Amino acid sequence: MKNTSTARNKLENNRFLSFAILVAGIFFVFVFRLFTIQILNGGTWAAQAEENRLREISLAPARGVIFDRRGIVLARNVASYNVVVTAAQLPDDEGAIQDIIRSLAKYIDVPINQSQITQENPFVPCLSDHGISQIIRYGEQSAPYREVKIACNIDETAARLIQENAIDWPGISIEIEPVREYPTGDLTANFVGFLGPISSVEEEYYTERGFVTNRDKVGYAGLELSFQSLLSGKPGKRLVEVDVAGKIIRDAKPVIPSIPGQNIHTTIDTRLQQAAKSILLKEINDWNEYLGELRMTSGVVIAMDPRTGEVLAMVSYPTYENNRMARIIPAYYLEQLNADVRDPLINQAVAAEIPVGSVFKISTAVGALNEGVVDPEEKITAPPEIKLVNKYTPNDPSRSKTYVDWKDEGFGSVNFLEGLANSSNVYFYQLSGGDAEETGTGVPGEVPEGLGICRLGTYARALGYGENPGIELPYQEDGIIPSPKWKRIAHGENWSTGDTYIAGVGQGFVTATPLQVLMSGATIANDGRLMKPTIIREITDEKGETIVPFQAEEKWDITQDPMIDVFNNPTSAGGCEAKMTGEKTTVEPWVLEKVQEGMRLAVTDGTLEDPFENMSIPAAGKTGTGEYCDTWANEKGLCVPGRWPTHSWTLAYAPYENPEIAVVAFVYNGGEGASVAGPIVRRTIEAYFELKTIDTRAGNP
């Protein structure tokens, strides 16, 4: 009996011990877990709890406004009205919610029911196709205390009516969102640009700076892109405390307000911009109608004050309507623009590298006089055609090649002023590459040594060719001022004397943008001072106070600053780099005076005599007819040797004695420069002075 009792007691003691151990183990686990959570990982969990409790809200800044030089608005912010729902504020009764949905549907272009929101068909505010009911359900499930957009950019009248009914529609309200508007539209789109969503590539950059990817937009082109950081301002910050459902309880810290973007005042005169565009389009349309076909498809007009570098007008045709990009960028419209072979999204004034033709002869003329290649009074024979030896090396026995002038009967015997005014190709072939041998013209070598490609290149660059102009616009191109080294790299062959002949008249490998062509003419008009082209007049803050005033910037003065490379034996074979002496020189002032005289003679008794006939304002200028063969021309079967299609160019400035405006016009496939581009330049100059007269009479500076 005793053994049984003892055994029972021992069993009960073992059970109690086991239970105690179990309880102790469980208690230890809880204590250890509590220690881990509160002591070891306490900081981490506290931070997560704080993060769940606090929410940072980015406050969008007002984007800066873009003006023309007279205060006309080119880009601004306007109110866009969105219908939003805060699901937590909707009635508890499902029937009441359905009544609100049916009533709301009468005012907006969103159906009551349409396609369920799924992972495959997600909700994208303002873009995806879902019904009001589906959007409200989405708000209830994902963000009950946050506003969810039902309809975007609705009519202002509809917005007011919805706002009036909002007292009877709890949870429904109107959100006013600023969007970009471009009052001048496609007239200025080529340099103003447009906005677009923050891309995935730039998302991290902008997120770090407080911007919101699905809310904020950034510049995609033009000034909107170039001055994105200045125009966009700086987002503000609001740190709020929220409950478990996401409802804002209070501000956890003082609000940091956003900083508005700064305003840009451009140098553009919108009136002259409109005039230049109308003149360009009328000329193109009239010629196409006269020819009975769509031959001239695009063009550029740029007007500049040569004294300051201020761009007064910059027309690139065709262009696009940037207002269509203001809220979203329609995929179909973007595809349409990209499919257009005329590249309407490209600002051709700064981004099109084009064969320039005879407007480039200004560079050759300056170099030839300054280097003593020709005396200004010296008469040189300019027959209809000339045979010149096309050598690739000094001992190359290559046969002579015939180079023709644009005038069938030639120009006879001409001096420098006559050769420049009449744009004689044969005259400039000899100035460029020389004519040291009997050439079949009956006249032995009148120009023993030409300028040569090395010296031609250094004078062209001194006038603004061959490098980025530096204007405040994106996607600028450098153009091409070729050299022997460039040709070996680009084409895998040596430079020839023939390459020099045609480069001297702006053909062959020479390309430039219309802005570069204008810069060369403006430098001549400004007595050798090359001003940095600018489209910015001043920058102001949100109160209109000037932050950055206008200040003209001189790049260099070719009569004062040594910009011209000096070469040993410059016309010999070989690369230019090996011939450089390391010295630099300037251009003699008398050289520029002679070039100015030649350009004036072009207007009074040369290539521009007809289009500038009876013009009351004395002007000087130069025409150009640039041969080309691109993909479009080749597909049309136009690239026929000896009958190449041509672009039309004209460059001019006025008044001749005291220039205050320089204008360049380019027309794609326009043919002879004086006939097509000449009248465009003349009328643009006249429009400038008409506007100046109007302003003077009105007492405006």
Buried (B, 14 or more C-beta within 10 A) or exposed (E): EEEEEEEEEEEEEEEEEEEEEEEEEEEEEEEEEEEEEEEEEEEEEEEEEEEEBEBEBBBBBBBBBBBBBEEBBBBBBEEBBBBBBBBBBBBEEEEEBEBBBEBBBEBBEBBEEBEEBEEEEEBEBBEBEBBBBBBBBBBBEEBBBBBBBBBBBBEEEBBEBBBEBBEEBBBBBBEEBBBBBBBBBBBBBBBBBBBBBBEEEBEEEBBEEBBBBEEBBBBBBBBBBBBBEBBBBBBBBBBBBBEEEBBBEEEBEEEBEBBBBBBBBBBBBBBBBBBBBBBBBEBBEEBBEEEEEEBBBBBBBBBBBBBBBBBBBBBBBBBBBBBBBBBBBEEEBBEEBEEBEBBBBBBBBBBBBBBBBBBBBBBBBBBBBBBEBBEBEEBBBBBBBBBBBBBBEEEBEEEBBEBBBBBEEBBEBBBBBBBBBBBBBBBBBBBBBBBBEEBEBEBEEBBEBBBBBBBBBBBBBBBBBBEEBBBBBBEBBBBBBBBBBBBEEEEEEBBBBBBBBBBBBBBBBBBBBBBBBBBBBBBBBBBBBBBBBBBBBBBBBBEEEEEBEBEEEBBBBBBEBBBBBBBEEBBEBBBBEEBBEEEBBBBBEEBBBBBBBBBBBBBBEBBBBEBBEEBEBBBBBBBBBBBBBBEBBEEEEBBEEEEBBBBBBBBBBBBBEEBBBBBBBBBBBBBBBBBBBBBBBBBBBBBBBEBBEEBEEEEEE
